[in-house]
Amino acid sequence: MSRAGSTERALSARFNRDYYRQFYFDGRSAVTSRAEMRARATLIAGYVQHIGCPVTRLLDAGCGIGLLRAPFKRLLPKAEYTGLEVSEYLCQRYGWTQGSLTNFRARPFDLVVCYDVLQYLDDRLAAQAIANLGRLCRGVLYITALTKHDWLENCDQRRTDPDVHLRTGEWYRKRLLKSFRPVGAGLWIRRGAPLVTWEMEQG
């Protein structure tokens, strides 16, 4: 079995009912909320509309329990939503497409969201996933990942999964810059995409 395949199986087993009960379904320990994810979707949808990026295909890579799906359906009604998940439990429960961002293949998407996924992959597989994002995204990418700085300074460690690979923000930016240009707030535009941004609006 390949390294990616072995990791995918391990993550699928790890992201089970108990994991999501602790970090998503229990309000005392949940890492995020529906209100926070609605605000995130509003930010992303507002930006793609602001720069005139028509979204007919949307990939939510590592979609979890699908907290972004309903807001995106409302905000981007013409977008076909694809939820990608490594967790067999979630795919059976919600009907997501099961797979790993490291090797998932599909026709390119106008908008790709990768929210807090890459910290669960080691350096080699995370770099492979970032390279794959360059193939999967033809427009706008929204991406976040827990970094060393975030763990020490920003997150609530009581509600955040500590069993992750902590890297610097610069590590991610260096690899993302090969295929994307930053525009701020976690948003990146695919290099070569016919999308115009004003200089003072860029990251």
N, C-alpha and C positions, 0 to 999 in steps of 0.2 A: 504493500500500500504506500502511496506517495505521502510525503510530509504534509502536503495540503489536505489530502484525504484523511489522514490520521487526525489532524487538528480539527477538521470539520466534524468528524464523528465525536471527538471529545467535547467540542462546544455544543453540539446538538444534545448530548447527554446532560451537559451542565445546565443548559438553559431549559430547565424543566418546570413543572408546576410550582415547586417549592421556591425556585429562584424568582419567578414572576410574582408569586404571592408576597415575598418579602420586599422586592424593590418596586412593585407597581400596584399591587392590589390592596396592600395594607397601608392605610393613610398615615400610620405612625412611623413607617420606615420607607415609604415610597420616595424614590429619587426625583420624581417629577410629578406634574399634575396636568389635568386636562386643560386648565386655564393657561398654564405655561406653554403647552404645545399648541394651543390655538393661537397664542401670540407669536410663536415661532412661525407657524404656517402663514400668518398674516404678513409678517416681515418678508418671508421668501416670495410669496405670491405678489406682494406689493412691488418688490424689486423687479421681478421678471416683467410685470406689466409696465413699470416705469421705463425700462429700457427697450420695450417693444419686442420681447422674446415670446412668440406664440408657443404655448405649451399644449401639445396634443398627446405627448407621451411622457409620463412621469414615473421615475423609478425611486422607490423608497427602500434603500439598501440597508438591511438590518432594521426592518420596520417594527419589530417588537410586537406589542399588542395592538398596533395600528392607530395610535393616538393622533397621527397627522392625517389619516385617511379622510375622515369626515370634514375637517376644516378645508382640506384641499378640494374635496368634491364641491364644496360650497363656493370657494374662492376661485377655483380654476375648473369650471364645469365642463369645459371641452377636453380636459385632459384624461387620458386613459391611465388609470393608476395601477402600477405593478408593485406589490409588496414582496420583497425578497428576504428570506429568513433561513438561517442555518438550523434553527430549532425545529425538530420533528414535532414536538408538542404543540408549538404555535401554529405550524402549518396544518396540522390535523384539526386544531380548534378553530382557526380563522380562514383557512383555505389559501394561505400565502404560497408563493412559489418557493420551493425549498432549494437552497443552493448557497454557495459561498461567493463573496465578492472577489475572492482571489482568482476565480476561474469562470465566473458566470458569463455567458455569451448571449447577446441579443442584439437586435437592431438598435442603433443609438437612440437615446432619449433626449428630449429638449431640456428637461430638468431632472437632475439627480440629487437626492438627499441622502447623506451618509452621516447620521447623527449618532455619535458616541459608539462607534463600531470598532475602529482600528486599534484601540488600546487592548483589545482582546486577542490580537495577533502579534506574533513575535516580529522582529525587525524584518526578516526576509519576506514573510507572508504579508506584512503590512505594506512593504514597498511594492510587492506584486499586486496587491489590491489597488494601490494608488495608480499604478500603471494601467490597470484594467479600467479604472474610472475614466482615464483619458480616452479609452476606446468606447466606453458606454455613453459618455456625455458629449453632445454636440452643441450644447448651449450653456446653461448655467448649472453650476455645482454649489450646493450648500454642504459644508462639512465641518464637523467638530470632533474633537477627541480629547479625552482627559490627558493633560500633560503633567510633568513633574511639578511645575509651578502651580497649576490648578489644584493638585493634590495638597500641596503645602499651604496655599494661600486662599483659595477660592471655594472649594467644595465643602459640603457638610460631610465629614468623614463618617459620621454615624449612619448616613443614608447612602453612601457611595461604595460600590463594590471595590475592595482593595486588591483583589486578585487579578491584576491587569499588568500590562507592560507600560511603564511610565517613561516617556521620552520627552524631549524638548519640543517646543513649538517650532523651532528652527528645523528640526529633523523633518517634520511634516512639510513645512513650507518649501524646503529645498527640493523635495521630490514632486510636490504639486506644481512647482513653477515650470517643470518640463513640459506640461500640457496645458496649464491654466495661468491666467493672470488674476491677481487678487483685486477685489473691489471693496473689501471691508465687511465686517459683521459676519464672517464665516462664508461669504459669497465669493465665488470665483467664476470667471468666464473662460470657456474653452478657447484656446489660441486658434485663430483663424475663423472663429464664428463671426458672422456679419452683424455684430452688435456693437453699437457706438456708445461709449461712455466718456463723459467730460473729464478732463484731467483732475479737477479738484474733487471729483466723486470717487476716484480710485483709491485703493488701499495702499 
